[in-house]
Amino acid sequence: MIQKINTPVSVMMDFNCRQNKVKPIQIQWNNRDFKVEKIGMHYQFYKGKKLFHIFSVTSNGMFFKLKLNTDSLFWNLEEVTDELG
């Protein structure tokens, strides 16, 4: 079951200049660390002049939908589910 969360989280990122890619590698939420195992979807959109990136990732059988505000560089956890599929 997907739960809407919409809460700030800490995210570790990997910035690879050779591949010209950025990707989340770890999420800290509810005093727990979740290592990102797989990135599913990544897209971006504008809300007014602000650019947001959305990442769908998995960790330990859980699904996370993350939103990065490129104006403030803060992350929000938008959705989470504890079962994949």
C-alpha positions in Angstrom: 0.0 0.0 0.0 1.4 3.4 -1.0 1.5 6.0 1.8 1.7 9.7 1.1 4.5 11.0 3.3 5.6 14.5 2.2 8.4 15.0 4.8 11.9 16.3 4.6 14.6 13.7 4.4 18.4 13.5 4.2 19.8 12.1 1.0 23.3 11.2 0.0 24.0 11.8 -3.7 26.7 10.6 -6.2 27.7 13.2 -8.7 29.6 11.6 -11.6 31.1 14.1 -14.0 32.5 11.4 -16.3 29.0 9.9 -16.9 27.2 13.3 -16.5 24.9 11.7 -14.0 23.6 12.3 -10.5 21.9 9.7 -8.4 20.7 9.2 -4.8 22.7 6.5 -3.0 21.3 6.6 0.6 18.2 8.0 2.3 18.0 8.8 6.0 14.3 8.7 7.3 12.9 8.0 10.7 16.4 7.7 12.2 17.2 4.8 9.8 19.5 4.6 6.8 18.3 3.1 3.6 20.9 2.2 0.9 19.4 2.8 -2.6 19.6 -0.5 -4.5 17.9 0.5 -7.7 16.7 3.7 -9.4 13.5 3.1 -11.3 12.2 6.3 -12.8 13.8 9.8 -12.9 12.1 12.8 -14.3 12.0 16.5 -13.8 9.4 19.2 -13.9 9.0 23.0 -13.3 6.6 24.6 -10.9 6.8 28.2 -11.8 10.5 28.9 -12.1 11.5 26.1 -9.7 12.9 22.9 -11.1 12.2 19.7 -9.3 13.7 16.2 -9.8 11.7 13.1 -8.9 13.4 9.8 -8.2 11.7 6.4 -7.7 14.1 4.1 -5.8 14.1 0.8 -4.0 15.8 -0.3 -0.8 15.4 -3.5 1.3 12.1 -4.3 -0.4 10.7 -0.8 0.0 9.8 1.8 -2.6 10.5 5.5 -2.1 9.5 8.5 -4.2 11.9 11.4 -3.6 11.6 15.0 -4.7 14.6 17.3 -5.0 14.0 21.1 -5.1 16.9 22.4 -7.1 16.3 26.0 -5.9 16.8 25.1 -2.2 18.6 21.7 -2.7 16.3 20.2 -0.1 14.8 16.7 -0.4 11.3 15.5 0.4 10.1 11.9 0.7 6.8 12.0 -1.2 5.6 8.4 -1.0 6.7 5.1 0.5 5.5 1.5 0.4 6.8 -1.5 2.2 6.1 -4.0 -0.5 7.2 -4.0 -4.1 4.8 -5.1 -6.8 
